[in-house]
Amino acid sequence: MYQRVAQHVASAESKHGASEAKVKEWADTFYCLMKNGKFIPNSPTLMNAGRKQGMLSACFALPVEDSIEAIFEAIKQTALIQKGGGGTGFSFDKLRPTGDLVRSSGGKTSGPISFWRVFAQTTEAIQQGAFRRGANMGMMSIEHPDILKFISAKQDITALTNFNISVKIS
């Protein structure tokens, strides 16, 4: 694994004019750093460097705006990022609280927690190339009216297992 990662990462040097010998030198240096425990790259780099997917970034922060179109665009982007091996993070602050009026239909909102579950189900459906389990970070401001629901949503240990949560404090 270290050889694969070192060779892939060092290969970027050739795009900037490095000779084949210099690329090999960088690969050897990077390999030794990993082998000796002086530097270990993030999980996506270890799993994906030199493979078809090639995603080396660990986390992507995606906006979640307060419309059905925007929410499901973020879900689509989540699926594509996680398919490639990346993790995703979301702030649910902009979603209206449970029970707010939906002007277009006259109905009431189901609130951020219901959409949070859709994000979690999306992650469950994506295997990330069978190399690693999908991971998410959910955030909500302490000032959001549904913050107590957000905090207690993971009390059921079988729910939202692919999410770490954070409360944003101003």
QUIJOPE-V156829 format. One record per pair of residues at least 12 apart in sequence whose ideal C-beta (glycine too) atoms are under 7 Angstrom apart, sorted by sequence separation. I is the first residue (numbers start at 1). J is the second residue. D is the distance in Angstrom with one decimal. If there is no record, write none. Layout:
[[I	J	D] [I	J	D]]
This chain:
[[11	23	6.2] [44	56	5.7] [62	74	4.9] [98	110	6.7] [10	23	5.1] [13	26	5.4] [44	57	6.3] [96	109	4.8] [98	111	3.1] [123	136	5.9] [44	58	5.2] [97	111	5.8] [43	58	6.6] [62	77	5.5] [150	165	7.0] [10	26	3.9] [42	58	4.4] [62	78	6.5] [74	90	6.9] [151	167	6.6] [10	27	3.7] [95	112	4.1] [119	136	6.6] [7	27	4.9] [10	30	5.9] [92	112	4.2] [95	115	6.3] [147	167	6.8] [6	27	4.5] [9	30	5.8] [60	81	5.1] [116	138	6.0] [6	30	4.1] [92	116	6.3] [6	31	3.9] [138	163	5.0] [142	167	5.5] [60	86	5.4] [62	88	5.7] [64	90	5.0] [136	162	5.6] [142	168	6.5] [59	86	6.8] [64	91	6.6] [135	162	6.2] [136	163	4.6] [137	164	5.2] [138	165	4.8] [139	166	4.7] [140	167	6.4] [141	168	4.6] [142	169	5.1] [143	170	6.7] [3	31	6.2] [6	34	6.8] [58	86	6.8] [59	87	4.5] [60	88	5.4] [61	89	4.6] [62	90	5.8] [64	92	5.9] [66	94	4.9] [112	140	6.9] [134	162	5.5] [140	168	6.6] [142	170	7.0] [2	31	5.4] [5	34	6.9] [55	84	4.0] [57	86	5.4] [58	87	5.7] [59	88	6.9] [65	94	5.7] [66	95	5.4] [90	119	6.5] [133	162	6.8] [137	166	6.5] [139	168	5.4] [55	85	4.2] [59	89	5.6] [64	94	6.3] [66	96	5.7] [53	84	5.1] [55	86	5.1] [64	95	6.5] [2	34	4.5] [53	85	5.3] [2	35	5.8] [113	146	6.6] [112	146	5.6] [111	146	5.4] [5	41	6.5] [113	149	5.3] [48	85	4.8] [113	150	6.6] [116	153	7.0] [47	85	6.1] [112	150	6.9] [124	162	6.7] [123	162	4.5] [5	45	6.2] [9	49	6.1] [113	153	5.4] [120	160	5.0] [5	46	6.1] [8	49	4.0] [44	85	4.9] [78	119	6.2] [82	123	6.1] [8	50	3.7] [44	86	6.1] [120	162	5.8] [7	50	6.4] [75	118	6.2] [79	122	5.5] [83	126	5.5] [85	128	5.1] [120	163	6.0] [5	49	4.3] [71	115	5.5] [75	119	6.2] [78	122	5.4] [82	126	4.3] [85	129	6.1] [116	160	6.9] [1	46	6.3] [4	49	6.3] [5	50	6.7] [83	128	6.9] [4	50	4.3] [82	128	5.7] [85	131	6.5] [92	138	6.3] [75	122	5.4] [79	126	5.8] [85	132	6.7] [89	136	6.7] [92	139	6.9] [93	140	6.0] [97	144	6.8] [87	135	4.2] [88	136	5.3] [89	137	3.9] [90	138	5.7] [91	139	4.5] [92	140	5.0] [93	141	4.7] [97	145	3.8] [98	146	5.7] [87	136	6.6] [90	139	6.9] [97	146	4.8] [93	144	5.7] [98	149	7.0] [82	134	4.5] [53	129	5.5] [47	131	4.2] [47	132	5.4] [43	132	6.0]]
